[in-house]
Amino acid sequence: MDYRGIITIEPGKRGGKPCIRGLRITVYEVLEYLASGMTEAEILADFPDLTREDILACLAFAADRERRLASIPPA
């Protein structure tokens, strides 16, 4: 999934953390909700501005970030 149209980073918003479509909901928050056991349906019910695609974009962003970190040679 191409998350680049969904995940935004604005220096003055939420301390420059990656957010969803310019909203004040961060990728970290969505990932934390999923990790705590919330279902996709529960997240969407609690945050009506979010879509399923937003949640998938958060997962794709995290996977891409992890892939890039894993490819950095150790110092």
C-alpha positions in Angstrom: 0.0 0.0 0.0 1.2 3.5 -0.8 0.7 5.3 2.4 2.4 8.6 1.2 -0.9 10.2 0.4 -2.4 9.4 3.8 0.5 9.8 6.3 1.6 13.4 6.7 4.3 15.0 8.7 4.0 18.7 9.6 6.6 20.3 11.8 4.1 22.4 13.8 1.5 19.6 14.3 1.9 17.0 17.1 5.6 17.8 17.4 6.3 16.7 13.8 5.1 13.1 14.4 3.6 11.2 11.5 -0.2 11.9 11.4 -3.1 10.6 9.4 -4.3 13.0 6.6 -3.3 16.1 8.5 -5.5 15.2 11.4 -4.2 15.3 14.9 -4.2 11.5 15.2 -0.8 10.0 15.0 0.4 6.8 13.5 1.8 5.9 16.9 -1.6 6.2 18.5 -3.3 3.9 16.0 -0.5 1.4 16.3 -0.8 1.6 20.1 -4.6 1.0 19.9 -4.0 -2.1 17.7 -1.3 -3.4 20.0 -3.5 -3.0 23.1 -6.1 -5.3 21.5 -8.5 -2.8 20.0 -10.1 -4.1 16.8 -10.3 -2.1 13.6 -14.0 -1.7 14.1 -13.5 -0.3 17.7 -10.9 2.2 16.4 -13.2 3.3 13.6 -16.1 3.7 16.1 -14.0 5.7 18.5 -12.5 7.9 15.7 -15.2 8.5 13.0 -12.8 10.6 10.9 -10.6 7.5 10.3 -11.1 5.0 7.6 -10.0 1.4 7.1 -7.4 2.7 4.6 -6.0 5.0 7.2 -5.4 2.1 9.6 -3.8 0.0 6.8 -1.6 3.1 5.9 -0.4 3.2 9.5 0.6 -0.5 9.3 2.3 0.0 6.0 4.2 3.1 7.3 5.4 1.2 10.3 6.5 -1.8 8.2 8.3 0.4 5.8 10.1 2.3 8.6 11.1 -1.0 10.2 12.4 -2.3 6.8 14.5 0.9 6.4 15.9 0.6 9.9 16.8 -3.0 9.4 18.7 -2.2 6.3 21.0 0.4 8.1 24.4 -1.3 8.6 25.5 -1.4 12.3 28.0 1.2 13.4 
